[in-house]
């Protein structure tokens, strides 16, 4: 940090004398390693002298539920994916030097599910019920020189307490933060960019400073804006006097010339470096990443980013990572988000609670717009032991923590105060909403607030106008759910409430299991399960895409998630990407609408032994003008589509572009083909020119395994992961779409097998058992780094197939 600091102030003579040879005192220490863990309640485990030698030694983040077997009678039920929960304890022994006791010491938990109690050296620091939020304690009064013990009790025993899989334990990172008595408060920096043009941007900063020493101090507050190359592009200085025990909020403004704006396409990030100098010496420093961007919402034309009108092509995401449970390595999310980015997704709703901080860091870095959501319940509950039991006492504090932690992320462009809140139709519900809105608008007046409303126009308990009229943006969960709205969507409320700003907070998508095709139970009648799934989603998208006043749409869901299931399934299958991160057919529908690079996706597979002569619908999603289909060289004709369709331009029967003579008003193409094994070929054309081709063919029997890694190197930080895609192929190297081979995995070297998955919600094999079937030809292995450099070897074996090995190099 000293070297970095010196680099960015080179040439700034006004402060170089303050920095030279001095160490900045703030330390942010990852506190994840070396925790002791045990399941079950041990009432005396908070005591420093408690004997924990027999406890399991592990590193955080840790989700103990995902390590266990599913059971149909699990108290969490299908909501929790039939995983167990309960009570468990964590303890960590650590040493403290005398010099560490002179300043402030905080312990920050990014997330503990749930009802955590924390003790340091036997002293109770506090209780925190909410399982998704970040929270912290001042541990300074109870630290001592030498050995210290921190103990955490996690009580997830009261079930059900969530409507989806929550995980159990200290499932996010923990940090020890050491500062001087004069310091910047936790989450105490707030950055906004209120004025922007091509020549300059004004960066407004609010900085909360605390002085916990016994004397007053004169200080200088110095702030720098660094560009993406760590070059200083603006600064501000403020002299201040802060008394003992006092808190101050200092406002500063910094002008940045020729700013590079954060956008979906170019997510440029800046850094604000804030230093407190006392007697010319730095006593604290904090670096805050931020982006320079403007947002605006218009009742007629939707959302504007930096003056550019953008439709939010969104997905809803839950917080779990499939086989890793709730303790999700950042690389898992990076891979998943990249798959969504490749689909054309530009927006994410964090359903339905605060996400890990590093998730929003990735959204900043990768260019996603985020609807940041805080609660699934307010005062009126949905499950027996849900958040409603804590709302009155904790909601205000939880919302403030939530906003303060997340408000500097340029990706966050909208807050959601709740999902399907039962106060919508309740008398007096608007009063609860008003209090929530007041909190959000006070703590961050720069972003609008919505709620995901599922009772708009409901027959039995419709949302009250007093509730809806308060919202900055009216959020619709399943806008087409009721009666004529299946066809009219937002148009009814647009007519009746032209002053409302509107967005789809949750909408139908094209779900189902990956590569799951059947033709019904009646052998005499073909009744496919896959050729109508897209209709409702297509019709909704056609409306949203052609109505500028609809801000966007967040479909349910981008990725499959654990829980909200029915036995024997342990996870929901509503995503367009399966729980392994593999695209389903529905993925390519959205890609066809949200991307411009020529693409063509054909389905189903062509392995239908015994179906010879039966008519099978062959489907295609494409952004081409036309697709011609061939089966074993025979053409089944060219089909054409156009959306949006163009009308006359200039005069009658004149068009700006050549007419396409669409064969359908749908957003997919379909051919009815009598089945014969062989090769199906689709040829995509634009303006008569072939731009892409896809081939599917009848495969042979499983002949080999293929392992494909997304990286050949891994960092020895005990966190980094490599994803290994497992394919069962025939002699030609084609994936066998019906294969279900059992595969055994062995790993050696500086790494471990973090999890195995296949996308099948009915597969109850333990994620870390070392064996798992592939599902419809594919599987996934996630390898995690250890702490020692060296080679990691993963070997896969299956009866009747040759063993296959991949090697991954672990580097410091």
Secondary structure by P-SEA (a helix, b strand, c coil): caaaaaaaaccccccccccccccccbbbbbcccbbbbbcccccccccccccccccccccccccccccbbbbcccccccccccbbbbbbbbbbbbccccccccbbbbbbbcccccbbbbbcccccccccccccccccccccccccccbbbbbbbbbccccccccccccccccbbbbbbbbcccccccccbbbbbccccccbbbbbbbbbbbbcccbbbbbbbbbbbbccccccccbbbbbbcccccbbbbbbbbbbbccccccccccbbbbbbbbbbbccccccbbbbbbbbbbbbbbbccccccccccccccbbbbbccccccccccccaaaaaaaaaaaaaacccbbbcccccccaaaaaaaaaabbbbbcccccccccccccccccccccccaaaaaaaaaaaccccccccbbbcccccccccccaaaaaaaaaaaaaaaacccbbbbccccccccccccccaaaaaaccbbbbcccccccccccccaaaaaaacccbbbbcccccccccccccccccccccbbbbccccccaaaaaaaaaaaaccccccccccccccccccccccccccccccccccccccaaaaaaaaaccccbbbbbccccccccccccbbbbbbbccccbbbbbccccccbbbbbbcccccccccccccccccccccccccbbbbbccccccbbbbbbbccccccbbbbbcccccccbbbbbbccccccccccbbbbbbbbbbccccccccccbbbbbbbbbccccccccccccccccccccccbbbbccccbbbbbbbcccbbbbbbbbbcccccbbbbbbbbcc
